[in-house]
Amino acid sequence: MLRNREVQILLVLLLSITAIGFIVAALFISMPAAVLVLTVSIGLIGSSLIFTKWRYREIQKLSVYLKQISSGDFHLDVRDNSEGELSLLKSDIFKVTRMLSEQGALLHEDKAKLTNAISDISHQLKTPLTSMIVMADLLRDKGLEDGKRAEFTRNLQVQLERMEWLVSSLLKLSKIDAGTVFFKKERVLVAPLIQAAVDPLLIPMDIKMQYIKINGDEQVSFIGDFHWTAEALINLIKNSVEHTSEGGEISIHFSENALFTEITITDNGKGIAKEDLPYIFRRFYKGKNAGDDSVGIGLAMAYSIITSQHGDIEVNSQPGVGTRFQIKFYKQVI
């Protein structure tokens, strides 16, 4: 402590004041008064040094505490619930420690999610890649029949399109998760939005001879992003198309009230098993009625897009009867 330059300066200053006070008291008052001044001054200097030493000891404890934090130990509590500058400093350090602990936990959770996502992506890409490698080897055979060559080429094209869709969807999901997607906040008319979502699916619906019914007021609208919301609806309607048999019906109804704008997509397809309902919006989850080509990412993307715009989506389904997706975009977030 005494090697500290600030303490040395303070000590010299106090001793100088003591010496001056002793001399003045001895010359102008009396020797007993001078002795009293000297005694009191020495007591004050000693008290100051004791207090300074105590503060040094407390600061040293804080230094040890910070070293433990830097080594990853966030469980110590340095607070003493007292008044004073050191107590306030201890309290602030504890708050920062808790914040670092929470951020560390979030980073660890994000790391685990990233690891799982990479594992899931690898698993999803492995099957089409293996199939493509096999078909590429078969196509090298010069004696392969033209019909088989055309079939393998067609299958190869299908697998490539599937991989392109998967990678594109994962990139979109990653952007949403990272918060780098800027969702526009503009008035979106629901009627043109539904039409934009249905158009890309008209051919698959025509092949399966499915009937689609759209019902709603032309003026119904909400505040959101047209293109991203259309992306979400495409995935929801696509799910209905895939799980509805030939000649089935898909119904889309939209309405608006003082609280929210609602879009309902209903089909009379296979339905979703009761035990699958809590998990269908989970990434890469495949229910019992999922097809072999299902990846389990379309509904997860739709959920992320809608909830990122302060919307809400619910699903009700009964096996053998059909499924209903109910989307709500609220007028004001409370």
Contacts in CASP RR format, 6 or more apart in sequence:
PFRMAT RR
TARGET T0000
AUTHOR 0000-0000-0000
METHOD contacts of the structure
MODEL  1
MLRNREVQILLVLLLSITAIGFIVAALFISMPAAVLVLTVSIGLIGSSLI
FTKWRYREIQKLSVYLKQISSGDFHLDVRDNSEGELSLLKSDIFKVTRML
SEQGALLHEDKAKLTNAISDISHQLKTPLTSMIVMADLLRDKGLEDGKRA
EFTRNLQVQLERMEWLVSSLLKLSKIDAGTVFFKKERVLVAPLIQAAVDP
LLIPMDIKMQYIKINGDEQVSFIGDFHWTAEALINLIKNSVEHTSEGGEI
SIHFSENALFTEITITDNGKGIAKEDLPYIFRRFYKGKNAGDDSVGIGLA
MAYSIITSQHGDIEVNSQPGVGTRFQIKFYKQVI
1 7 0 8 1.000
1 49 0 8 1.000
1 52 0 8 1.000
1 53 0 8 1.000
1 56 0 8 1.000
2 8 0 8 1.000
2 11 0 8 1.000
7 52 0 8 1.000
10 48 0 8 1.000
10 52 0 8 1.000
11 45 0 8 1.000
11 49 0 8 1.000
14 41 0 8 1.000
14 44 0 8 1.000
14 45 0 8 1.000
14 48 0 8 1.000
15 45 0 8 1.000
17 41 0 8 1.000
18 37 0 8 1.000
18 38 0 8 1.000
18 41 0 8 1.000
18 42 0 8 1.000
18 45 0 8 1.000
21 34 0 8 1.000
21 37 0 8 1.000
21 41 0 8 1.000
22 34 0 8 1.000
22 37 0 8 1.000
22 38 0 8 1.000
22 41 0 8 1.000
23 34 0 8 1.000
25 33 0 8 1.000
25 34 0 8 1.000
25 36 0 8 1.000
25 37 0 8 1.000
26 33 0 8 1.000
26 34 0 8 1.000
55 86 0 8 1.000
58 86 0 8 1.000
59 86 0 8 1.000
61 78 0 8 1.000
62 78 0 8 1.000
62 89 0 8 1.000
62 90 0 8 1.000
62 93 0 8 1.000
65 76 0 8 1.000
65 78 0 8 1.000
65 93 0 8 1.000
66 93 0 8 1.000
68 76 0 8 1.000
69 76 0 8 1.000
69 97 0 8 1.000
69 100 0 8 1.000
74 97 0 8 1.000
74 98 0 8 1.000
74 100 0 8 1.000
74 101 0 8 1.000
76 97 0 8 1.000
77 94 0 8 1.000
78 90 0 8 1.000
78 93 0 8 1.000
78 94 0 8 1.000
78 97 0 8 1.000
79 87 0 8 1.000
79 90 0 8 1.000
79 91 0 8 1.000
79 94 0 8 1.000
80 87 0 8 1.000
80 90 0 8 1.000
81 87 0 8 1.000
117 283 0 8 1.000
120 283 0 8 1.000
120 284 0 8 1.000
121 170 0 8 1.000
124 166 0 8 1.000
124 284 0 8 1.000
124 295 0 8 1.000
125 163 0 8 1.000
125 166 0 8 1.000
128 159 0 8 1.000
128 162 0 8 1.000
128 163 0 8 1.000
129 163 0 8 1.000
131 155 0 8 1.000
131 159 0 8 1.000
132 156 0 8 1.000
132 159 0 8 1.000
132 160 0 8 1.000
135 152 0 8 1.000
135 155 0 8 1.000
135 156 0 8 1.000
135 159 0 8 1.000
136 156 0 8 1.000
138 144 0 8 1.000
138 148 0 8 1.000
138 152 0 8 1.000
139 149 0 8 1.000
139 152 0 8 1.000
139 153 0 8 1.000
139 156 0 8 1.000
144 152 0 8 1.000
162 293 0 8 1.000
166 295 0 8 1.000
166 297 0 8 1.000
169 295 0 8 1.000
169 297 0 8 1.000
169 298 0 8 1.000
169 301 0 8 1.000
170 297 0 8 1.000
172 181 0 8 1.000
172 231 0 8 1.000
172 301 0 8 1.000
173 283 0 8 1.000
173 297 0 8 1.000
173 300 0 8 1.000
173 301 0 8 1.000
173 304 0 8 1.000
175 181 0 8 1.000
176 301 0 8 1.000
176 304 0 8 1.000
176 305 0 8 1.000
176 308 0 8 1.000
177 304 0 8 1.000
181 228 0 8 1.000
181 308 0 8 1.000
183 224 0 8 1.000
183 225 0 8 1.000
183 228 0 8 1.000
183 308 0 8 1.000
183 309 0 8 1.000
184 224 0 8 1.000
184 225 0 8 1.000
184 226 0 8 1.000
185 223 0 8 1.000
185 224 0 8 1.000
185 225 0 8 1.000
186 223 0 8 1.000
186 224 0 8 1.000
186 225 0 8 1.000
186 226 0 8 1.000
187 221 0 8 1.000
187 222 0 8 1.000
187 223 0 8 1.000
188 221 0 8 1.000
188 222 0 8 1.000
188 223 0 8 1.000
188 224 0 8 1.000
188 225 0 8 1.000
188 226 0 8 1.000
188 229 0 8 1.000
189 218 0 8 1.000
189 219 0 8 1.000
189 220 0 8 1.000
189 221 0 8 1.000
190 216 0 8 1.000
190 220 0 8 1.000
190 221 0 8 1.000
190 222 0 8 1.000
190 254 0 8 1.000
190 256 0 8 1.000
190 261 0 8 1.000
190 263 0 8 1.000
191 214 0 8 1.000
191 216 0 8 1.000
191 218 0 8 1.000
191 220 0 8 1.000
191 254 0 8 1.000
193 226 0 8 1.000
193 229 0 8 1.000
193 230 0 8 1.000
193 233 0 8 1.000
194 214 0 8 1.000
194 233 0 8 1.000
194 252 0 8 1.000
194 254 0 8 1.000
194 263 0 8 1.000
195 214 0 8 1.000
196 226 0 8 1.000
196 230 0 8 1.000
197 230 0 8 1.000
197 233 0 8 1.000
197 234 0 8 1.000
197 237 0 8 1.000
198 212 0 8 1.000
198 214 0 8 1.000
198 237 0 8 1.000
198 252 0 8 1.000
200 234 0 8 1.000
201 234 0 8 1.000
201 237 0 8 1.000
201 238 0 8 1.000
201 241 0 8 1.000
204 238 0 8 1.000
204 241 0 8 1.000
205 212 0 8 1.000
205 241 0 8 1.000
205 250 0 8 1.000
208 241 0 8 1.000
208 244 0 8 1.000
208 245 0 8 1.000
208 246 0 8 1.000
208 247 0 8 1.000
208 248 0 8 1.000
209 246 0 8 1.000
209 247 0 8 1.000
209 248 0 8 1.000
210 241 0 8 1.000
210 244 0 8 1.000
210 246 0 8 1.000
210 247 0 8 1.000
210 248 0 8 1.000
210 249 0 8 1.000
210 250 0 8 1.000
211 247 0 8 1.000
211 248 0 8 1.000
211 249 0 8 1.000
211 250 0 8 1.000
212 249 0 8 1.000
212 250 0 8 1.000
212 251 0 8 1.000
212 252 0 8 1.000
213 249 0 8 1.000
213 250 0 8 1.000
213 251 0 8 1.000
213 252 0 8 1.000
214 251 0 8 1.000
214 252 0 8 1.000
214 253 0 8 1.000
215 251 0 8 1.000
215 252 0 8 1.000
215 253 0 8 1.000
215 254 0 8 1.000
216 253 0 8 1.000
216 254 0 8 1.000
216 255 0 8 1.000
217 254 0 8 1.000
217 255 0 8 1.000
217 256 0 8 1.000
220 254 0 8 1.000
220 255 0 8 1.000
220 256 0 8 1.000
220 261 0 8 1.000
221 256 0 8 1.000
221 261 0 8 1.000
222 256 0 8 1.000
222 260 0 8 1.000
222 261 0 8 1.000
222 329 0 8 1.000
222 331 0 8 1.000
223 329 0 8 1.000
223 331 0 8 1.000
224 309 0 8 1.000
224 329 0 8 1.000
225 309 0 8 1.000
228 305 0 8 1.000
228 309 0 8 1.000
229 305 0 8 1.000
229 306 0 8 1.000
229 309 0 8 1.000
231 301 0 8 1.000
231 302 0 8 1.000
231 305 0 8 1.000
232 301 0 8 1.000
232 302 0 8 1.000
232 305 0 8 1.000
232 306 0 8 1.000
233 263 0 8 1.000
233 265 0 8 1.000
233 302 0 8 1.000
235 298 0 8 1.000
235 299 0 8 1.000
235 301 0 8 1.000
235 302 0 8 1.000
236 265 0 8 1.000
236 299 0 8 1.000
236 302 0 8 1.000
236 325 0 8 1.000
236 327 0 8 1.000
237 250 0 8 1.000
237 252 0 8 1.000
237 265 0 8 1.000
238 298 0 8 1.000
239 298 0 8 1.000
239 299 0 8 1.000
239 323 0 8 1.000
240 250 0 8 1.000
240 265 0 8 1.000
240 266 0 8 1.000
240 267 0 8 1.000
240 269 0 8 1.000
240 323 0 8 1.000
240 325 0 8 1.000
241 250 0 8 1.000
242 291 0 8 1.000
242 294 0 8 1.000
243 267 0 8 1.000
243 269 0 8 1.000
243 270 0 8 1.000
243 271 0 8 1.000
243 289 0 8 1.000
243 323 0 8 1.000
244 250 0 8 1.000
244 267 0 8 1.000
244 268 0 8 1.000
244 269 0 8 1.000
244 270 0 8 1.000
245 269 0 8 1.000
245 270 0 8 1.000
248 267 0 8 1.000
248 268 0 8 1.000
248 269 0 8 1.000
249 267 0 8 1.000
249 268 0 8 1.000
250 265 0 8 1.000
250 266 0 8 1.000
250 267 0 8 1.000
251 264 0 8 1.000
251 265 0 8 1.000
251 266 0 8 1.000
251 267 0 8 1.000
252 263 0 8 1.000
252 264 0 8 1.000
252 265 0 8 1.000
252 266 0 8 1.000
253 263 0 8 1.000
253 264 0 8 1.000
253 266 0 8 1.000
254 261 0 8 1.000
254 262 0 8 1.000
254 263 0 8 1.000
254 264 0 8 1.000
255 261 0 8 1.000
255 262 0 8 1.000
256 262 0 8 1.000
258 331 0 8 1.000
259 330 0 8 1.000
259 331 0 8 1.000
260 328 0 8 1.000
260 329 0 8 1.000
260 330 0 8 1.000
260 331 0 8 1.000
261 328 0 8 1.000
261 329 0 8 1.000
261 331 0 8 1.000
262 326 0 8 1.000
262 327 0 8 1.000
262 328 0 8 1.000
262 329 0 8 1.000
263 326 0 8 1.000
263 327 0 8 1.000
263 329 0 8 1.000
264 324 0 8 1.000
264 325 0 8 1.000
264 326 0 8 1.000
264 327 0 8 1.000
265 324 0 8 1.000
265 325 0 8 1.000
265 327 0 8 1.000
266 322 0 8 1.000
266 323 0 8 1.000
266 324 0 8 1.000
266 325 0 8 1.000
267 322 0 8 1.000
267 323 0 8 1.000
267 324 0 8 1.000
268 321 0 8 1.000
268 322 0 8 1.000
269 320 0 8 1.000
269 321 0 8 1.000
269 322 0 8 1.000
269 323 0 8 1.000
270 289 0 8 1.000
270 319 0 8 1.000
270 320 0 8 1.000
270 322 0 8 1.000
271 289 0 8 1.000
271 317 0 8 1.000
271 318 0 8 1.000
271 319 0 8 1.000
271 320 0 8 1.000
271 321 0 8 1.000
271 322 0 8 1.000
271 323 0 8 1.000
272 280 0 8 1.000
272 287 0 8 1.000
272 289 0 8 1.000
272 315 0 8 1.000
272 317 0 8 1.000
272 319 0 8 1.000
272 323 0 8 1.000
273 287 0 8 1.000
273 288 0 8 1.000
273 289 0 8 1.000
273 319 0 8 1.000
274 319 0 8 1.000
276 285 0 8 1.000
276 287 0 8 1.000
276 288 0 8 1.000
276 289 0 8 1.000
277 315 0 8 1.000
277 317 0 8 1.000
279 285 0 8 1.000
279 287 0 8 1.000
280 287 0 8 1.000
280 299 0 8 1.000
280 315 0 8 1.000
281 299 0 8 1.000
281 300 0 8 1.000
281 302 0 8 1.000
281 303 0 8 1.000
281 313 0 8 1.000
281 315 0 8 1.000
282 300 0 8 1.000
283 296 0 8 1.000
283 297 0 8 1.000
283 300 0 8 1.000
284 295 0 8 1.000
284 296 0 8 1.000
284 297 0 8 1.000
284 300 0 8 1.000
285 296 0 8 1.000
285 300 0 8 1.000
286 294 0 8 1.000
286 295 0 8 1.000
286 296 0 8 1.000
289 319 0 8 1.000
290 296 0 8 1.000
302 313 0 8 1.000
303 313 0 8 1.000
306 312 0 8 1.000
306 313 0 8 1.000
306 327 0 8 1.000
306 329 0 8 1.000
307 313 0 8 1.000
309 329 0 8 1.000
310 329 0 8 1.000
310 330 0 8 1.000
310 333 0 8 1.000
311 327 0 8 1.000
311 328 0 8 1.000
311 329 0 8 1.000
311 330 0 8 1.000
312 327 0 8 1.000
312 328 0 8 1.000
312 330 0 8 1.000
313 325 0 8 1.000
313 326 0 8 1.000
313 327 0 8 1.000
313 328 0 8 1.000
314 325 0 8 1.000
314 326 0 8 1.000
315 323 0 8 1.000
315 324 0 8 1.000
315 325 0 8 1.000
315 326 0 8 1.000
316 323 0 8 1.000
316 324 0 8 1.000
316 326 0 8 1.000
317 323 0 8 1.000
317 324 0 8 1.000
END
